Every structure is written in C-alpha cells, then in structure tokens.
Amino acid sequence: MYIYVKVKAKAKTEELSEVGPNRFTICVREAAQRGEANKRVLEIVATHLGRPLSAVRIFSGHTTPNKLLSIKD
C-alpha cells in the first residue's frame, strides 16, 4: 500500500490529518535536517496505522515536503 504525505517541519504541535483517501498532512516539531523530520513522520504513520516501524518506509521524496510512503502488508 502507498500513501501520500505532505510534511510541515518545525511546527509548534504535532498533528496528523487525513485530507483524502491515502493522503495525509503531518506536522512535526523536528527540523528538516539530518533526516530528523523524516524519522518522526515514519514513527507517526506507523503508530497511526498500527504497523511496526520497519513496515513503513519513504519510497520517494526524501528531501521534499511531499512524500510517497510504502506500507508493507
């Protein structure tokens, strides 16, 4: 399964909101440096979907706010 995520780094509060089928907007407190925001996004998505962290990975968009995540079944 694939989901599309738009990330807002350095937000005041962490928030996950669903904007459509398999589309999310995620606000994280971490900065978009050294992969900190990406790591937190993966943790948030894994928790929200009830999957282990190892089942969620960034398929594309490592350096951009718009990401495509791959979720293993």
Buried (B, 14 or more C-beta within 10 A) or exposed (E): EEBBBBBEBEBEEEEBEEEEEEEBBBBBEBEBEEBBBBBBBBEBBBEBBEBEEEBBEBEEBEEEBEBEBEBEE
